[in-house]
Amino acid sequence: MSNGDKKADLAGPGIGTYEEVEKILPNDYDPLISPREVQEAITAVKGYIEENLSKELNLIRVECPLIVDVKSGVNDYLDRDGSRTPIEFHISNDYDKNPIDAQVVQAATKWKRFALKQFGMKPGEGLYTDMRAVRKDYFLDHDHSAYVDQWDWERVITAEDRNLEFLTGVVKRIWKVLHGAGQYAKELFPKLADPKFPDFPEELTFLHAEEILEMFPDLPRKQRETEVLKKYPAIFIYGIGWTLADGYPHEMRAADYDDWVTPTVSKDGRPMHGLNGDILVWNPVTRRRHELSSMGIRVNADTLRQQLEITGQLDFLNYPYHQGIISGDLPLSVGGGIGQSRTYMYLLRRAHLGECSVTVWPQVLKDMCAKRHIHVLE
């Protein structure tokens, strides 16, 4: 595997061409429940997840922005190479006497730390929000859309909580909720319990990105994830963003929210890095890797500076959000995003994201889906 192949796999999700999409869409798809039942199931699963996520992590629901002021610095740039930029527009307002340059959010990752302060959250308390975003630079395939819906959540922590043991406990609680939602969906719609699909795994397997690279040193990131998921069908990958032994991070991560530089130690005593990670599962319908959630303990003043220096973005320290972290005005936190339509797609045994959310798809994709009994919503 060439270094070029590894580098191309770092930033930006999706497959890349519709010739490739045509190869990976299942040809034997037989939906277990009807489109109408999917909508009923989404309502039930959404309620279950929100209620139980709130209980497990002590969260309240809050409103979140769809648009933010450019000057705030709170928009999410998703990676560190500038390849995925937000939609930006000018609000002339008052004949341009009091204008605002605004952006459509790509995620509420950074905004949530402001919100924790705004709502007076204390350690152990947090919030979640029904986040909607637009990511115009995604390639639109079977599980990536320009329209993004997430449960974005954030919780105040103490300095003593900034360790892998604490992060692991949070991840286990989230998986308990997602697994429970799958069981709940099967109770409501027994056809989802079809024996041709394995049950949802009860436990996650926790692995460091460094360990997965050691298992498959010649494969790029997505292929490494695919191979490890064949063995462990539900995993959490620690340490996404730190440069690994092959000279590349497992995947690009922005420098100003998740902490991916803090030294840690693996279970067998080896030095590792990063207080963040992703939940991935094996999707038996698409027979592919399927990411459900990205999360992490957030940067503090020291690790924010370190990460911005590594990425050559120290000028970001001029933004109010970054100043709030440096000054300690914003609380320490842990947080993440759980893909809503991604989760429904997995739990309801669907082959395409467009069966769970309404957005735009190119005609070429709609046509190849229709031939396979995959009917995307419009």
C-alpha positions as CSV (number, residue, x, y, z in Angstrom):
1,M,0.0,0.0,0.0
2,S,1.5,3.3,-1.1
3,N,1.9,6.3,1.2
4,G,-0.3,8.2,-1.3
5,D,-3.2,5.8,-0.6
6,K,-2.8,6.3,3.1
7,K,-2.7,10.0,2.8
8,A,-5.8,10.1,0.6
9,D,-7.7,8.2,3.3
10,L,-7.1,10.8,6.1
11,A,-9.5,13.6,5.5
12,G,-13.0,13.6,4.1
13,P,-15.4,10.6,4.4
14,G,-17.1,8.9,1.5
15,I,-16.1,6.5,-1.2
16,G,-15.1,8.9,-4.0
17,T,-16.7,7.8,-7.2
18,Y,-20.1,6.4,-8.2
19,E,-18.5,3.5,-9.9
20,E,-17.2,2.5,-6.5
21,V,-20.6,3.1,-4.9
22,E,-22.2,0.9,-7.5
23,K,-19.9,-1.9,-6.5
24,I,-20.6,-1.7,-2.7
25,L,-24.4,-1.3,-2.7
26,P,-26.0,-4.6,-1.8
27,N,-27.7,-6.5,-4.6
28,D,-29.7,-8.7,-2.3
29,Y,-31.4,-6.0,-0.2
30,D,-34.8,-6.9,1.1
31,P,-36.1,-4.3,3.6
32,L,-37.5,-5.8,6.8
33,I,-40.0,-3.0,7.4
34,S,-41.8,-0.5,5.2
35,P,-40.9,3.1,4.7
36,R,-43.9,4.1,6.8
37,E,-42.8,1.8,9.6
38,V,-39.3,3.3,9.4
39,Q,-40.8,6.7,10.2
40,E,-42.7,5.2,13.1
41,A,-39.6,3.4,14.3
42,I,-37.5,6.6,14.1
43,T,-39.9,8.5,16.3
44,A,-39.8,5.7,18.9
45,V,-36.0,5.2,18.8
46,K,-35.4,8.9,18.9
47,G,-37.4,9.2,22.1
48,Y,-35.8,6.2,23.7
49,I,-32.2,7.5,23.0
50,E,-32.9,11.0,24.1
51,E,-34.6,9.9,27.3
52,N,-31.9,7.3,28.2
53,L,-28.9,9.4,27.1
54,S,-30.1,12.1,29.4
55,K,-30.4,9.7,32.3
56,E,-27.1,8.0,31.7
57,L,-25.0,11.2,31.4
58,N,-27.2,13.6,33.4
59,L,-28.0,15.9,30.4
60,I,-30.8,18.3,29.7
61,R,-32.0,19.2,26.2
62,V,-31.1,22.7,24.9
63,E,-31.6,24.6,21.6
64,C,-28.6,25.0,19.4
65,P,-27.7,27.3,16.4
66,L,-28.0,26.5,12.7
67,I,-26.0,29.6,11.9
68,V,-23.2,31.3,13.8
69,D,-21.2,34.5,13.5
70,V,-17.9,34.0,11.7
71,K,-16.1,36.2,14.3
72,S,-17.0,33.8,17.1
73,G,-14.7,31.0,15.9
74,V,-17.2,28.4,17.1
75,N,-17.9,26.7,13.8
76,D,-16.5,23.2,13.4
77,Y,-13.9,22.8,10.6
78,L,-14.0,18.9,11.0
79,D,-10.3,18.5,10.2
80,R,-7.1,20.4,10.1
81,D,-6.3,20.8,6.4
82,G,-9.0,23.3,5.5
83,S,-10.5,20.9,2.9
84,R,-14.1,21.1,4.3
85,T,-15.3,24.7,4.7
86,P,-18.7,25.9,5.9
87,I,-21.3,27.7,3.8
88,E,-20.9,31.4,4.5
89,F,-23.2,34.4,3.7
90,H,-23.5,38.1,4.5
91,I,-26.5,39.5,6.3
92,S,-26.7,43.2,5.3
93,N,-29.0,44.1,8.2
94,D,-29.9,47.7,8.7
95,Y,-28.7,48.8,5.2
96,D,-25.3,47.3,6.1
97,K,-24.8,49.6,9.1
98,N,-24.9,46.6,11.4
99,P,-24.1,43.6,9.2
100,I,-23.2,40.1,10.2
101,D,-21.1,37.6,8.3
102,A,-22.6,34.2,9.2
103,Q,-21.9,30.6,8.6
104,V,-24.1,27.5,8.6
105,V,-22.7,25.2,11.3
106,Q,-20.9,22.0,10.3
107,A,-21.3,20.7,13.9
108,A,-22.0,22.3,17.3
109,T,-18.8,20.9,18.8
110,K,-17.3,24.1,20.0
111,W,-20.5,26.0,20.6
112,K,-21.5,23.5,23.3
113,R,-18.7,24.6,25.6
114,F,-20.1,28.1,25.5
115,A,-23.5,26.7,26.2
116,L,-22.3,24.8,29.3
117,K,-21.2,28.1,30.7
118,Q,-24.3,29.9,29.5
119,F,-26.6,27.5,31.3
120,G,-24.5,27.4,34.5
121,M,-23.5,23.7,34.3
122,K,-21.5,22.2,37.1
123,P,-19.2,19.1,37.0
124,G,-21.3,16.0,36.3
125,E,-24.0,18.1,34.5
126,G,-24.4,18.5,30.8
127,L,-26.6,19.1,27.8
128,Y,-27.6,17.5,24.5
129,T,-29.1,19.1,21.4
130,D,-30.9,18.1,18.3
131,M,-28.2,19.4,16.0
132,R,-28.7,20.0,12.2
133,A,-25.8,21.0,10.0
134,V,-24.7,21.2,6.4
135,R,-21.4,19.8,5.1
136,K,-21.2,20.8,1.5
137,D,-17.9,19.1,0.8
138,Y,-19.0,15.5,1.5
139,F,-19.1,13.0,-1.3
140,L,-22.7,11.8,-1.3
141,D,-22.7,8.0,-1.0
142,H,-24.7,5.4,1.0
143,D,-23.9,6.7,4.4
144,H,-22.7,10.3,3.9
145,S,-25.0,13.3,3.2
146,A,-24.6,17.0,2.9
147,Y,-27.3,17.2,5.6
148,V,-26.1,16.1,9.0
149,D,-28.3,15.3,12.0
150,Q,-26.7,14.5,15.3
151,W,-27.3,14.2,19.0
152,D,-24.6,16.6,20.0
153,W,-23.9,16.4,23.8
154,E,-21.4,18.0,26.2
155,R,-20.8,17.5,29.9
156,V,-18.7,19.5,32.4
157,I,-15.8,17.5,34.0
158,T,-13.0,18.2,36.5
159,A,-9.3,18.2,35.8
160,E,-9.1,14.8,37.5
161,D,-11.6,13.3,35.0
162,R,-9.2,13.9,32.0
163,N,-8.1,10.3,31.6
164,L,-8.9,7.2,29.6
165,E,-10.7,5.4,32.4
166,F,-13.2,8.3,32.7
167,L,-13.7,8.4,28.9
168,T,-14.2,4.7,28.7
169,G,-16.9,4.8,31.3
170,V,-18.8,7.5,29.3
171,V,-18.4,5.5,26.1
172,K,-19.9,2.4,27.8
173,R,-22.9,4.3,29.0
174,I,-23.5,5.6,25.5
175,W,-23.3,2.1,24.0
176,K,-25.7,0.8,26.7
177,V,-28.2,3.4,25.4
178,L,-27.7,2.6,21.7
179,H,-27.8,-1.2,22.3
180,G,-31.0,-0.7,24.3
181,A,-32.5,1.3,21.5
182,G,-31.9,-1.6,19.1
183,Q,-33.6,-4.0,21.4
184,Y,-36.5,-1.6,21.9
185,A,-36.9,-1.3,18.1
186,K,-37.1,-5.1,17.8
187,E,-39.8,-5.2,20.4
188,L,-41.9,-2.7,18.6
189,F,-41.2,-4.1,15.1
190,P,-40.5,-7.9,15.5
191,K,-39.6,-8.2,11.8
192,L,-36.3,-6.5,12.7
193,A,-35.3,-9.6,14.7
194,D,-34.8,-11.5,11.4
195,P,-32.3,-14.3,12.1
196,K,-30.3,-13.5,8.9
197,F,-28.7,-10.6,10.8
198,P,-26.7,-11.1,14.0
199,D,-28.0,-9.3,17.1
200,F,-26.5,-6.0,18.1
201,P,-23.3,-6.6,20.1
202,E,-23.8,-6.0,23.8
203,E,-20.2,-4.9,24.5
204,L,-17.8,-2.7,22.7
205,T,-14.1,-3.7,22.1
206,F,-11.7,-0.9,23.0
207,L,-8.6,-0.5,20.9
208,H,-6.0,2.2,20.4
209,A,-5.4,3.5,16.9
210,E,-1.8,2.5,17.4
211,E,-2.8,-1.1,18.1
212,I,-4.9,-1.3,15.0
213,L,-2.0,0.0,12.9
214,E,0.2,-2.7,14.4
215,M,-2.4,-5.3,13.3
216,F,-2.6,-4.0,9.7
217,P,0.5,-1.8,9.1
218,D,0.1,-1.8,5.3
219,L,-3.5,-0.8,5.1
220,P,-5.0,2.7,5.0
221,R,-7.3,3.7,7.8
222,K,-10.7,2.7,6.4
223,Q,-9.4,-0.8,5.4
224,R,-7.8,-1.2,8.8
225,E,-11.2,-0.4,10.4
226,T,-13.0,-2.8,8.1
227,E,-10.6,-5.7,8.9
228,V,-10.8,-5.2,12.7
229,L,-14.6,-4.9,12.6
230,K,-14.8,-8.3,10.9
231,K,-13.3,-9.7,14.2
232,Y,-14.9,-7.3,16.6
233,P,-18.3,-6.0,15.3
234,A,-18.5,-3.0,17.7
235,I,-15.4,-1.1,18.6
236,F,-14.2,2.2,20.2
237,I,-10.9,3.5,18.7
238,Y,-8.9,5.6,21.1
239,G,-6.5,8.3,20.0
240,I,-7.6,9.7,16.7
241,G,-5.5,12.6,15.5
242,W,-2.1,11.8,16.9
243,T,0.6,10.9,14.4
244,L,1.1,7.1,14.4
245,A,4.2,5.0,13.7
246,D,3.7,5.2,9.9
247,G,3.8,9.0,10.0
248,Y,0.1,9.6,9.6
249,P,-2.7,10.1,12.1
250,H,-5.5,7.4,12.1
251,E,-7.7,10.2,10.8
252,M,-7.5,14.0,10.7
253,R,-9.0,15.8,13.7
254,A,-9.4,19.5,14.2
255,A,-6.9,21.0,16.7
256,D,-9.3,22.9,18.9
257,Y,-11.9,20.5,20.3
258,D,-10.8,16.9,21.0
259,D,-7.6,16.3,22.9
260,W,-5.4,14.0,20.8
261,V,-2.0,14.9,22.2
262,T,-2.2,13.9,25.9
263,P,0.1,10.9,26.7
264,T,-1.8,7.8,27.9
265,V,-0.9,4.1,28.6
266,S,-2.4,1.0,27.0
267,K,-3.7,-1.9,29.1
268,D,-0.4,-3.7,28.6
269,G,1.6,-0.7,29.6
270,R,2.7,0.8,26.3
271,P,2.8,4.6,25.7
272,M,-0.1,5.9,23.7
273,H,-1.7,9.3,23.0
274,G,-5.2,10.9,22.9
275,L,-8.3,11.2,25.0
276,N,-10.8,10.9,22.2
277,G,-12.2,8.3,19.8
278,D,-14.9,6.9,17.6
279,I,-17.6,4.2,17.9
280,L,-17.7,2.0,14.8
281,V,-19.8,-1.0,14.1
282,W,-20.0,-3.7,11.4
283,N,-23.2,-3.1,9.4
284,P,-24.4,-6.5,8.2
285,V,-26.8,-5.0,5.6
286,T,-24.1,-3.0,3.8
287,R,-21.4,-5.4,4.8
288,R,-19.2,-2.4,5.6
289,R,-17.7,-0.3,8.4
290,H,-20.3,2.1,9.9
291,E,-19.3,5.0,12.1
292,L,-21.9,6.0,14.7
293,S,-20.2,8.5,17.0
294,S,-17.2,10.6,17.5
295,M,-16.3,12.0,20.9
296,G,-13.6,12.9,23.3
297,I,-12.3,14.8,26.4
298,R,-11.9,18.3,25.1
299,V,-8.7,20.3,25.0
300,N,-7.6,22.4,28.0
301,A,-5.4,25.5,27.8
302,D,-2.1,23.5,27.4
303,T,-3.3,20.9,24.9
304,L,-5.1,23.5,22.8
305,R,-1.8,25.4,22.4
306,Q,0.1,22.2,21.6
307,Q,-2.4,21.1,19.0
308,L,-2.6,24.5,17.3
309,E,1.1,24.6,17.2
310,I,1.3,21.2,15.6
311,T,-1.2,22.2,12.9
312,G,0.2,25.7,12.3
313,Q,-3.0,27.4,13.5
314,L,-1.9,29.5,16.4
315,D,-3.7,32.4,14.9
316,F,-7.0,30.7,16.1
317,L,-6.1,31.9,19.6
318,N,-7.5,35.3,18.6
319,Y,-11.0,33.9,18.5
320,P,-13.3,34.3,21.6
321,Y,-13.8,30.5,21.9
322,H,-10.1,29.8,22.0
323,Q,-9.5,32.7,24.4
324,G,-12.1,31.3,26.7
325,I,-10.2,28.0,26.9
326,I,-6.8,29.6,27.5
327,S,-8.2,31.9,30.2
328,G,-10.2,29.1,31.9
329,D,-13.4,31.0,31.4
330,L,-15.0,28.0,29.6
331,P,-15.4,24.8,31.6
332,L,-13.4,21.6,31.0
333,S,-15.6,19.1,29.3
334,V,-16.2,15.8,27.5
335,G,-18.5,15.6,24.6
336,G,-19.4,14.2,21.2
337,G,-21.8,13.7,18.4
338,I,-24.0,10.6,17.7
339,G,-25.2,10.5,14.1
340,Q,-29.0,10.2,14.2
341,S,-29.8,8.9,10.7
342,R,-26.6,6.8,10.9
343,T,-27.9,5.2,14.1
344,Y,-31.4,4.6,12.6
345,M,-29.8,3.1,9.5
346,Y,-27.9,0.6,11.7
347,L,-30.7,-0.2,14.1
348,L,-33.5,-0.4,11.5
349,R,-31.4,-2.5,9.1
350,R,-31.4,0.0,6.2
351,A,-29.0,0.0,3.3
352,H,-28.9,3.8,2.7
353,L,-28.9,6.9,4.8
354,G,-31.6,8.4,2.5
355,E,-34.1,5.8,3.8
356,C,-33.9,7.6,7.2
357,S,-33.4,11.3,6.3
358,V,-34.7,13.6,3.6
359,T,-32.0,15.5,1.7
360,V,-30.6,15.9,-1.8
361,W,-29.0,13.1,-3.7
362,P,-27.8,13.1,-7.3
363,Q,-29.9,11.3,-9.9
364,V,-27.1,8.8,-10.6
365,L,-27.2,7.6,-7.0
366,K,-31.1,7.5,-6.8
367,D,-31.1,5.4,-10.0
368,M,-28.6,2.8,-8.9
369,C,-30.4,2.6,-5.5
370,A,-33.9,2.1,-7.1
371,K,-32.5,-0.9,-9.1
372,R,-31.6,-2.5,-5.8
373,H,-35.0,-1.9,-4.0
374,I,-33.4,1.0,-2.0
375,H,-35.9,3.8,-2.1
376,V,-34.4,7.1,-0.8
377,L,-36.8,9.7,0.6
378,E,-37.6,12.9,-1.2
